[in-house]
């Protein structure tokens, strides 16, 4: 039996040296005259252990990591092809604590299969959901997705089934499925991991969505900063088309569905669904006023489903295991699992998929291991650059849409960024306003002008100019932006600003006072 060596080709692993490790292992195999197959799998998401190399042995897969090119010779000397012990030995991947504690539904195949092998995908349960969906009516598919309680994983948390039913019930000579893969939030990488590590699950989810709503064409809108994801998705679409998963007759059924990959031009605002539609149509990405909703009049004026990557990638699980199975995970109105992306100043950075309900403290302290610097955690920003900063006093908040909203926060795309006690929250508040000013599409005044005035006002606070008066002005600006902006860019910028002011007031005091307090 030819040994199989798994080396991630995922962007995160590549950034940590996976390509150099792959070349070193290939070179060592050649030098020793050993025949082996190298599989470039996706990452399992434990980035603090990447590059993590795995080898298939008689006793299952054994992992080693983080592996450096300088480790390769000694790995071979230690008999790693048969699972031999080495200083980088991690044992069975599923038993690594960071991975063992997870509930992997959407990411079950990530890091396990060959991303571009349809056979490998099917061997691990792929296409079961699509096969089951083809045996149902479109209305029955929508009912099952609705019953599962799946909500938009892109940030808004809108019930997926309701969106699909609206498009199904809307008359149109052409309908579209648009996947929002413009993952622009800082500290988020779940969408990229799926596209690079398990692209067929996204293709399967989009195809099910097409059958359920009467759409025959799909588009994946990927951010330009994801060249590896774009390349993998294009190859996967071609493979799926040749295998009859996509095309005029999906898996031999009467249903037709095909899809294309489109690349954005780097605008953060195109993560907003209507700006994304404008960009897809070849226009400058500008937010559209609603109504009409995209479900009624979306891409090219036709009824359109717009879902995030994780939302669509979760559908095959629901159609395979059933709505009740998926709904059994989670709490309250937040059902199923959520891929929590742990980043920033944290010891164990990576993706952790779990059922809704873990507290923020459990995620940061137990799963993330606290800060990488070893200093106390000061703040955690949840939900990307537009998310609120939570202090340790709020670490008992469960990961749940409504629970976070009740604390003036948002889960967003479930990215969390950890900061230690050296962080200056006044600077973070300024950054939020500056980010909004730079990324604003310019269509609405509260966002375009409010963010610019916000930067100027915070600069006056920094300079010690009438701090109380200017803090009141920032609060007023935030109120205007929150309720007057056309989209979430301007509407959510107040979250990081106001949470900084509310939870870290000492950082907004005039410099002499702040120095004295320290």
N, C-alpha and C positions, 0 to 999 in steps of 0.2 A: 504494500500500500504506500503510495507516494505521500509524504508528509505535507500537510497544508499549514501554511504560516499566514496569519492574519495581521496586516499592518494597515492602520487607518489612513485613508486618503482624504479624510475630512479636513476642512480648512483650519480648524482649531488645532488638530494634530500636526498638520503641515507647518503651521506657524511655530510649533514647538519642536520641529526638527524631524518629523516622520519620514520625509523624503530622503534625508541623509541616512537615516536608519535603514530604510528599505534598500538603498543602494549598497550599504555596508553588508547587509544580510545576503543580498544577491551575489555580491562579490565573494563573500565567505563560502557560499554554497558552491560557486564555480571553482574556487581554489581547492576545496576539499572534495570536489567531484561528487557532490550529493545532489540528487534529483529531488526537487520539492516544488510545490505550487504556492506562489505568493498571491494571496487574495487581498485586494485593497478594499477593506470594509469601511463602514462608517465608524464614527466614534460612539462609544457607549455613553459619553458625556461626563465622565470623571476626568476632567481636564488636568487636574493636579497630578494625575498618573500618566498623562500622555507625554511622549508616544508610548502607548500600551500595546505590546506585541503579544499575540496569542498563538498557540500551536495546538492543533488537534491531535490528541493522544488516544491511546486505547482506553484511558479512563476519563475521556472528555477533554474539553479545552482547558488549557492552563495559560494564565496570563503572567506577563513580566512587564514591569514599568516603574517609573519612567525610564525608558531605554535610551541610552546615548550611543552614538556610533562607536565610541571607545569601549562599550560593553559587549559588542557583538562577538568578538573572538572568544572572550571568556564564557559567553553564553553557550557557544558551540562546544567549548571544552567541558562545560558542565552538563552536557547532554540535554540541552533545552528542547530538542526535537522530540524527546520522549518525556518531557515534563520534569527534567532534572532540576535540583535546587541550585539557586544562585542568589546573590544579594538583591537582585531585582525581582525575584520570584514573588508572585502575588497569590498563586493558587487558582482555584476555580473562580472565574469572573463573577458569577452569580452570588458568591459568598463573600465578596469584598464588601465590607460594611456599608459603604456609600451606595452601592448597587443593591445589596440585599434588603435594605430598608424600603426600597421603592415599590410602587404598584404600577408596573409597566403594562399599559394597554395600548396607547397610541404609539409608544416607542418600543414596543416589544421586540421588533426586529432590528432596531438600530444598533449597529456594532456586531450583530450576529450574522446577518446574511451578506452576500455579495450584492451591493446596491443595483448592479446592472444585470443580474441574473434573474430572469423571470421564473426559471425553474426553482431557484433557491427561494424566491418570494412565495411561490405556490406551496413549496414543501413546508413552509412555516405558517401556513394558514391564509396566505394571500389569495385573493379573488373569491374566497368563500362568501364574503358579504355581497359582492356584485352578483354572484350566482344566485344567492337567495333573493336579492332585489329583483332580478329578472323574472322570478316566479310570482311576483306581486304586482298589483296595479300601482300606478304612480301615487294615487291617493293613499294607498296602504303603506307605501314607503315613507311618505311625508308623515303619516300618523305615527309610525314607529319612531322616527327621528324626534317628533314632537313629544311623544311619551317618554323618551329617554331623558328628557330634561336638558339636552345639549344646548349650551349657550355660546355665543360668539367668543372665541378665545383670543381675538385680536385686541380686545380692550373694552368694547361697549357692553359685552355680556348680553346681547339681545338674543332671545330664543331662536335657534336655527330653524326649527320646524315652522314657526309662524312666518318667517321670511320665505321659506320654500313654498308654503301654502299660498301665500300672496301671489307669487310668480306663477304657480300652477293654475290658480283661478283667474289670472289675467290673460285676456285674449291677445294673441300676437302672432304674426306670421313667422316670426323668428324670435327665439329667446337665447339668452347667453348665461353661462356660468363664468364668473370672474373670480379668480383666486388672488387675494391680496397677499403677496409675498414681499411687500416693500417694508421689510423688517428694519425700521430705522431707529427704534428706541435703543438708547445706550443700555448695555448690560443684557441684551436679549439675543438669543441665537437658536431658539427652538425651531423656527421655520427653516433656517439654514440646515440644521442637523437632519431634519426630515428629508429635505430636497437632496442632500448629499448622501445620506445614509439609508434612506428607504423611499426613493422617489415613486415607486409603483403604488404605495399606499395613498399618495396624493392623487395620482392618476385614477385609481379605483374610486376614491371618494368623490372626485369631480364627475366621473362617469355616472355614478349612482345619483348624484345631484341632477345631472342632465336628464336621466331617465325619469326621475321623480317629478320634474317640473316641465318637461317638454322642450328642454333646451338641447340643441344639437351641436353647439359650438362652445368651446371653453378657452379661456386665456389665463395664463399664469403671469402676473405682473411682478417681476423680480427686480430688486434694487441692483443697480449697476455695480455696486461694491461686492457682489457675490458671483464672480466669474466661474468659480468651481461649481456652484449650484446650478448656474445657467447651463454649463456644459453637461453635467450629469442629467439634468431634466430633459434637455434636448435629445440626448442619447436614449433615455428611458421612453420618451414619447415615441421615438422611431421604432424601438423594440416592441412596444405595446401595439403599435399600429400594424407591424408585420405579423404579430401573433393574433390579430383579430380582436384584441381588447378594445381598441379604438377603430373607428371607421364606419362604413355604411351599415354594418351589421355587427353590433357589439356581441361578441361570443356567440355568433350565429343567430342572434335574436332579431326581431323586427325593428329594434331601436338603433338609431344612428347617433354617434357622438364622436367628435374629434376635437383636438385642442392644439394650441400653439403657446410657445414661450415668448414673452415680450420683456424687454429690458428697459427700466426707467432711466432717468437722466440725473438722478442724485438729489431730487427735491424731497425733503422730509414731508412736506404737506401732501405729497401724493400718496401717503399712507392713509389719508382721509378718502373715503370711498368715491366721492363725487369728483374730487381733484384727480384721482386715479383714472376715472372714466374719461375725463378730458384728455389726460395724457395718452391713454390708449387710443383715443380718436385722432391723435396727432397734433393736439392743441397744447398750449401752455397749461400746466396743471393749476387750475383755479377752482376753488370751492364753489359748488352750485347751491343756490338757495333751495330749500325743500318746503312744501311739495313742488313738483312731483317727486315721489320716492323712486329710487333706482329700480325697485321691484315692479313699478308701473312703467316707468320711462327711464331706462338706464343707458347702457352702451348703445350708441347709434339710435337712441330713442326707443329701444326695444326693452321688454321686460327682462330684468337682469338680477340674478342672485350674485351677491358679492359676499364671499366668506373668506376668513383667514385660513392660512395653511393648516393650522392645528385643528380648526373646526372641521374642515373637509377630511383631514387624515383620521379623525375620530369616527367618522361615519361608517367605514368598513367594519370596525369593531362592533358597533351597534347592530348593523345588519347581519353580522355573523353570530354574535352571542345573544342578541335580543335586547330590547329596550329595558326590560326589567333588570337584566344583568348589569348594564351600564349605570342605570339609575340607582342601583344598590350602593354605589360608592358616593361619597360626598356628604354634604349637610345642607339643610334648608332648601333654598332654591338653587344652590350651586351643586349640580350633580356631576358624577363622573370623576375623572382625574384632571389634574392641571400640571403642565410641565413648568416647574419653578426653576428659573435660571438664576443661579447664585454667582454674583460677580463683585468686583470692587476690591476693597481691602479685606479679603477673606481667606482663611487658611485652605479650605477645600472648595474651590470654585468648580462649578459644573452645572449640569442639568439634572434636576431631581423631580421625577414624575411621581405624584402622590395624589390620593383622594383629597378633595377639599376638606378643610377642617383643622389641619395642623396650625399651631400658633406661630406667629412670626418669630417668637423667641426660640422655639424648637428648631425652626429652619436655620436661623442665624447661629445660635450657640451649639446645638447638637449636630445638625447636618453640616453646616458650614464651618464649624469648629472655631468660631470667633474670628478675630482679625488676624491677618497674616503678620502684622507687626507685633502682635502680642499686647497691644495697648487696648484700653477699654473701647467698646463700641459706643459711638456717640449718636449716630443716626443711621437709619436705613431708608433709602429711597425705593419705594415700591411703585412699579408702573411706568418706568422710563423717565425721560427728562421732564415730563409733565406730571409725574407722580409726587405725592406728598412725602415729606421726610418724617419718619416716625422715630420718636425717642424711645429709650428703653422702657419708659413708663407705659408705653402702649404695646409692648411685646407680647401681651397676653391676647392680642387680637387674633382670632382665627382667620385662616386664609379662606375667605368667603366674600363674595361680591357685596352683599348687604352689610356684613360686619365691618368691612373697610369703609364703605360709604358712610356708615354711622359715625365713624371717627374722622370724617372729612378727608378720606383717602380713596384710592382706587387701585384695583388689582392690575388693570391694564393688560399688558401682554405677559404678565407674571414675571417680569424681570426685577430682581432686587439687587441693589448696589449698596455695599456696606462701607461706612466711613468710621474711622477711629476718632479719638478725642482731639486730634490736631486739626480737624476740619473746621473751617470758618464758615458758619452758616449764612452770614451776611454775603460773603462772596458767592455762595451757592445760590442764594436768592437772586443776586445780580446776574449770574450765569443763566438762570431760567428766563429772565426778561430779555437778555441779550440773544439767547437762542431763539426765542419767539420772534424777535425783531429781524434776525437774519433769515429765518425760515418762513416767515409770513408770505403768503401768496399776494398780499396787498389788497385783496378785494374788499375787506371790511375795515372800517375805521377803528373800532375798539382794539383789534389785534395789531393792525399796522402802526397806528399812532400810539396806542396805549403802551405797547411794549417798549417803544423808543423813549417815551416819557418816563417809563418805569426805570430804565437804565439810568437816565439822567437824575431821577429823584433819589435812587439808591446811592448814586455817586455823591450826592449832596450829604447823605447820611454818613457815608464813609469819611467825608471831609469835615464832619462835625457841624454842618450848617443846619441850624434849627431842626435837630433830629426828631423831636416829637411831632412837629408840624409836618415834616416830610414822611414820617412813618404813617401818619393819618392819611396823607395824600396817596401813598403806595396802597394802603388798604382800600381807598376809594377807587383807585385805578383798577385794582384787582376785581372789585365788585362790578365795575363797568365791563371789564373784559369777560368775566365769568358769564354774565347774563346777556351781553350784547354782541358777542362774537358769533360768526356764522358757523364755525366748526370748533372741534376740540382743541386745536392748536392755541387759539386765543382763549377759549373757554376753560381750558385746564391749566394754563400757565399759572393762574393764581394758586393752585394747589401747592407746588413747591415753595412759592414765595410766602404765602400766608402760614404754611406749616412751619417754616423757618422762623418767622416772626413770633408765632404763638408758642412753639415749644423750646425755642432757644433765644429768649429775649436778651440775655446777657451779650450775645454776639452783635446786637444792634445798638448797644450803648456807645456813647462817644469814647474814643480811643483812651483818654486818660483814665476813665472809670473802668474800662475793660482791663487795662494793665493792672490797676489797683486790685481788681477782683481776682486776677490771676495770682 
